[in-house]
Amino acid sequence: MKKSMMFFALIFGVSSVAFSIEETWLSVGYQQAFFIDTYKDQGTAVETYTVSRGTNLSVYRFFTDNVGIFINSPLLLFPTSSWVLNDNGLSTIDLNDYAINSQTGLIAGVAFKTDLTDDFKAYFGIGFDYLFTSAVYPGSGNVSYFKTMHSLGLGTDAGVKVDLADKFFVRLGSTFTFDFARYTELETYNGVAVLNTASGWDKGFATLSAMPYISVGVNFFWTEDNGRFRLVTGKEK
């Protein structure tokens, strides 16, 4: 996850030099996520349903009036309820059994916007999606398990942006993802050392998610001053 964030930060930095940036949005907010996972466990189809809550971070950069790039990250989500459906029927997963259970990720790609009015905009982004899930939970005796999952797929981000003033805005939107590959790693501990490790790509895997959010942010614009470009907040041009 850290390497992925560094890669996309580099892309954003290079784009600042390579293109003339017209407008940048930076926002943080609250996000609620709904996940439906399907996979096979020893040849048996399993579905899980998870509801998570947490924070969202987003950056949009536009190089023309309506085309740019974006990163939208469910910065840190915590599952609040979860269910599993298998041959034994639907049952609730007790999240209190987990010492750690969290999700983080990003969607990055091409962005588009439409100015409906001077202060009201619609936007849409589509690109690559990555989700990292980590969990620590106890077994029997002093045994515990550390599980990490890396999901890959495609994602979109869509919503509306309302400028409250030249500098500040509110965004209301949602991301939607379809992940088609997941790599899982599982380590078994006895409190002192690792007893066993297992890893591999999950068979029959697919995930659908919808993650609505509300966020507040700051508008940034590039302006030319004596032949040099400088970044300013608000609509000073």
N, C-alpha and C positions, 0 to 999 in steps of 0.2 A: 504494500500500500504506500509506504514512504517513497519507494522508487517511482511509483506511478505518479504521485503528486509532484515529485521533483521534475519528472519528464514533462508534464503538462505546464508546470511553472516556467520551464525553459522555453516551451513553445510560445507561451504568452509573452515572454520577454523578448524573444527574437522578433515576434510579430510587431512589437512596438517600434522596432527600428525599420523593419522591412516595409511597413505600410503606414500611411497617414491615418492615425486613429481619430475619429470624429467624436466618439462618445463612449464612456465606460460606466457600467453600473456595478456597484459593490453592495451586497445586502446580506443580512443574517436574519434568521427567524425560527419559527416553530414549525415542525413537520410531523405528520402522522403517516405511518406506513402500513400497508396491507400486502402480505405476501402469500402466494399459493405456490408451494413446491411439490413437484412430483419426481420420484426416483424409484429405483428398484433395490430392495434389500434381500440378498440371497434369492434373487429371481422373483420376489413378490413385490407387486406395485404398492407404493406407499405415497400418501399425500399428507402434507402438513399445511396448516393455516396459522399465520402469525400476525399479530398486531403489535406495532412498535411505535414509540414516541421519542422525539429528540429534537436536535437542532439542525438547521440547514444553512449552508454557506454557498453563495452564488456570485459569479463574476461574468458579466457580459461585456464584450468589446466589439464596437461597430466601426468598420473601416470606410463605409459609405453611409448613405442615409438609412439603409435598411438591411445590410448584410454584414455579418461579423462572425465571431467565434464565442464559445461560452464554456464554462465549467459550472456544473451544479452538483453539490456534494451533500448527501445526508451525512453531516459531519460526525455525529455520534447518536445512534439510536439504541434504545433499550426495549426489548420485548416486554409487553405488559400482559399478554395472553396468547396461548398457543394450543392447537389441537392436532391430533394425528388420526388419520383414517387408514386402516389396513384391514386384513382379513377378520380381525376381531371387532370391527366396527369403529365408530368415532369415540375418541376418549380425550380428556383434557391432559395437557402436559403441565406438571407442577413446576412453575418457574422458580419457586422458592428453593428447589433442590440445587440450583445453580449458584456457585460462588461468584462467577463472572459470566455475563451473557450480553454481548453488544454487537452492533453492526456499524460499519462505516464504508463509504465508497464514493464514487463520482460518476457523472455522465459528462462527456466532453465531445464537442463537435462543432457543427456549423449552426449559426443563429440567424434568424430573420425577425424583423419587426415592422409594424405598420403604425404610423402616427394617425390615430383616429381623430384626435384634437391635439392642441399644443401640450396639454397636460395628461392625456389619456392615450396609452399605447397598448397594442396587442403584440405578443412575441411568441416565437416558436423556435425550438432547437432540436436537433437530432444528431446522434452520434454514438460513440462507443460507451458501454456501461461496464463498470467493475464494482463488485460488492465483496467486502471482507467481513466474515463473521467469526467471532471467537467465543468459546465457552469453556468454563471449568466447572466440573461437577463431580461429586463423590461417588465412589463405588462401595464395595463391602470392606469392612475393616478400615485400615489406613490407606487403602488404594483410592486414587483419584484420577480423573481423566482430563486432558487438555485437548480440545478439538478446534481446529481452524478450517474454514472453508473459503475458497476463492472462486467467485462466480463471474462469468464473462458473458456479454451479450450486447444487445442494442437498447438504446433508451431515447426517450423524447422528453422535452420540457415545454410546457405551454401555459400561458396565463395572460394577465393584464397588469399594467403598471400605471399607477396614478401619482403624478407629481404633486406633492403637498406644497412645495415651494421650489425655488430654483435649485436648491441643494439636495432636498430630501424627497423620498418617495416611499410608497407602499406597493408591494407586489402580492398578488393573489394568484396562485397557480398550482400545478401538479406535475410531477414526473411520472412517466409510465415506462416500465422496462420489461424486456423479454430476454432472459438469460438461458442459454442453450448448452453451457458447459460449466462444470463445477469440479474443482480439485479439492479433495478432503484429506486432511492430515490428523491422525489421532495418536496421542502419546499417553501411556499409562505410567503413573508414578506410584511409589510406595511411601512418599513423604521424604525420601532421601535421594533416590536416583530414579532414572527412567527404566522401567521394566520392559516395555515393549513399544514399538512404533509401527504404524501402518499408514499407508497413503495410496492414493490413486484417484482416477477420474470416476465420478459416479455414473452408473449405467442408467439409461432411460431418464436422464435428468432434464427438467425444464422448470423455469420459474416465471411467474407473472407477478408484477407488483404495480400498485398505484400509491403514490405518496404525495397527497395534497399538502400545501404549506402556505403560510402567510409570513411575510418578511418586511423589514424596513431597511432602507439603504441610502446611499449618497451618490449623487450624480457627479461624474468627473468629465471634463472636456479639455481637449488640447487646443491651445491658442498660440498664434505666432506673435512673438515680441522681438522686434529688431532682428529678424531673420532666424530667431531661435524659437523652438517649440517648448512650451511649458504646460504643466498640468494644473488645472484650476478646478475648484468645486463650484457648482452652480453653472448657470448658462452664460457666463462671461466669455465672449468670443471676440 
